[in-house]
Amino acid sequence: MALREILIWPDPRLKQKAKPVGEVDAKIRKLCDDMAETMYDANGVGLAAPQVGVHLNVIAMDVDQRPAAEGEEPKKKGEGLFWLIDPVLKVADGEFTYTEGCLSIPDEYEEVTRFGHIVVEYTDRDGRRKQKEATNTLLSVCVQHEMDHLQGKLFVDHLSALKRELIRRRMKKLKSQREAERRGEATAL
């Protein structure tokens, strides 16, 4: 497994649509593993392949990384991990508002209204077709958020133009700072 760089918005590659995977092979399974490692390293609960510059319909997800409730066994990292390859929403109705963040838009959080009840059909890492259903949960939000990435859409696209522009400016500043830090590290070597 290898960590991959997460693209920071407004990187134009984040606006490109992903392509269907079709058959799951060793290359796709390696991508799945790399995405999971990258997602965990960044403390995320979901990561879509376009966020690491790969324009394929692949999502890594683990919404079960939460502190254990009283009397409950804590979940180990990776216990709730699954992948959605070529996902399709079969049911999408109702409304649910949730405060979202994104690994490609670090430290920015805004309320977004999405479908409350969803049924998603997808292929898993082993090539089997499966379904998951969720209603008004982090899972229902996360599936829609990550599926948006496959269409070249980010959560800021659901916000007002003013909010989106303010966040864009902060992300451009962050990208400049990170590039300056990288140049500094390179010259220090």
C-alpha positions in Angstrom: 0.0 0.0 0.0 1.1 3.5 -0.7 -0.1 6.9 0.4 -1.3 9.1 -2.5 -1.5 12.9 -2.6 -4.9 14.3 -2.1 -5.7 17.1 -4.5 -6.8 20.4 -3.0 -9.7 22.4 -4.6 -9.7 24.4 -6.9 -7.4 21.9 -8.7 -9.1 21.5 -12.1 -8.7 17.6 -12.0 -11.4 17.6 -9.2 -13.9 18.8 -11.8 -13.4 15.9 -14.2 -15.9 13.1 -14.4 -14.7 9.6 -13.5 -15.1 6.6 -15.8 -16.7 3.2 -15.0 -14.3 0.5 -13.8 -16.1 -2.6 -15.1 -14.1 -5.6 -14.0 -12.2 -5.5 -10.7 -8.6 -6.6 -11.2 -5.3 -6.4 -9.2 -4.7 -2.8 -10.4 -8.1 -1.7 -9.0 -7.6 -3.7 -5.7 -4.2 -1.9 -5.3 -6.0 1.5 -5.9 -8.6 0.5 -3.3 -5.8 -0.3 -0.7 -3.9 2.9 -1.5 -7.1 4.9 -1.1 -7.9 3.3 2.2 -4.4 4.0 3.6 -4.6 7.6 2.3 -8.1 8.2 3.8 -7.0 6.9 7.2 -3.8 8.9 7.1 -5.8 12.1 6.5 -8.4 11.1 9.2 -11.2 10.9 6.6 -14.3 8.8 6.5 -14.5 8.7 2.7 -12.3 9.2 -0.3 -13.1 9.1 -4.0 -10.5 8.2 -6.6 -10.7 11.6 -8.4 -9.4 13.2 -5.1 -6.1 11.3 -5.7 -6.0 12.1 -9.4 -7.4 8.8 -10.7 -10.6 9.3 -12.7 -12.3 6.0 -12.0 -15.5 5.3 -10.2 -13.9 4.0 -7.0 -14.7 5.1 -3.4 -13.1 4.0 -0.1 -15.4 4.5 3.0 -15.4 3.8 6.7 -18.0 5.8 8.6 -17.7 3.5 11.6 -14.5 5.2 12.9 -16.1 6.7 15.9 -15.6 6.6 19.7 -17.4 3.6 21.2 -20.7 4.4 23.1 -20.7 3.4 26.8 -20.7 -0.4 27.1 -19.8 -0.9 23.5 -16.5 -2.3 22.1 -14.5 0.3 20.2 -14.2 -0.4 16.5 -10.7 -1.1 15.2 -9.4 0.9 12.3 -10.5 -0.8 9.1 -13.4 -2.8 10.7 -16.0 -0.7 8.9 -14.0 -0.2 5.7 -15.7 -1.0 2.4 -15.3 0.2 -1.2 -17.9 1.3 -3.7 -16.9 0.6 -7.3 -19.2 1.8 -10.1 -21.9 2.9 -7.5 -25.4 3.7 -8.6 -28.1 5.3 -6.4 -31.2 3.1 -6.8 -33.3 5.1 -4.3 -32.9 8.7 -3.3 -35.7 10.5 -1.4 -36.4 12.8 1.5 -34.1 15.5 2.8 -31.3 15.5 5.4 -29.0 18.4 6.3 -25.6 17.6 7.7 -22.4 19.6 8.3 -19.9 18.4 5.7 -16.2 18.6 5.3 -13.9 17.3 2.6 -10.3 16.0 2.4 -9.9 18.1 -0.7 -11.1 21.2 1.1 -9.3 21.0 4.5 -10.7 22.6 7.6 -13.8 23.9 5.9 -17.2 22.8 7.1 -20.7 23.8 5.9 -24.2 22.5 6.1 -25.4 20.7 3.0 -28.9 19.3 2.3 -29.0 16.0 0.5 -31.4 13.0 0.2 -32.2 11.5 3.5 -33.0 8.0 2.4 -30.7 6.2 -0.1 -30.1 2.7 -1.5 -26.8 2.4 -3.4 -25.8 -0.5 -5.5 -22.1 -1.1 -6.1 -19.4 -3.6 -6.8 -17.1 -4.4 -3.9 -13.3 -4.9 -3.9 -13.8 -8.6 -4.7 -16.0 -7.9 -7.7 -19.4 -8.8 -6.1 -22.4 -6.6 -6.7 -23.9 -5.4 -3.4 -26.4 -2.9 -2.0 -26.4 -0.7 1.1 -29.4 1.3 2.5 -29.1 4.3 4.8 -31.5 6.9 6.2 -30.5 10.2 7.7 -27.0 9.0 8.8 -23.4 9.8 8.1 -23.4 6.9 5.7 -26.2 8.4 3.6 -24.4 11.7 3.4 -21.0 10.2 2.8 -22.2 8.0 -0.1 -23.7 11.1 -1.8 -20.7 13.3 -1.1 -18.2 10.8 -2.5 -20.5 10.0 -5.5 -20.5 13.7 -6.3 -16.7 13.6 -6.6 -17.2 10.9 -9.3 -19.2 13.5 -11.2 -16.7 16.3 -10.8 -18.8 18.0 -8.1 -17.7 19.1 -4.6 -19.7 20.0 -1.5 -19.0 23.7 -2.1 -21.0 23.4 -5.3 -24.1 23.1 -3.1 -23.3 26.4 -1.4 -24.0 30.0 -2.3 -21.6 31.7 -4.7 -20.3 34.0 -2.0 -19.5 31.1 0.5 -17.9 29.1 -2.4 -15.7 32.1 -3.4 -14.6 32.7 0.2 -13.6 29.1 0.6 -11.9 29.1 -2.8 -9.7 32.0 -1.7 -8.7 30.2 1.5 -7.8 27.0 -0.4 -5.7 29.0 -2.9 -3.8 30.5 0.0 -3.4 27.0 1.6 -2.1 25.6 -1.6 0.5 28.4 -2.0 1.6 27.8 1.6 2.0 24.1 1.0 3.9 24.6 -2.2 6.3 27.1 -0.5 6.8 24.6 2.4 7.7 21.9 -0.2 10.1 24.2 -2.0 11.7 25.0 1.4 12.1 21.3 2.2 13.6 20.6 -1.3 16.2 23.3 -0.9 17.0 22.1 2.7 17.8 18.6 1.3 
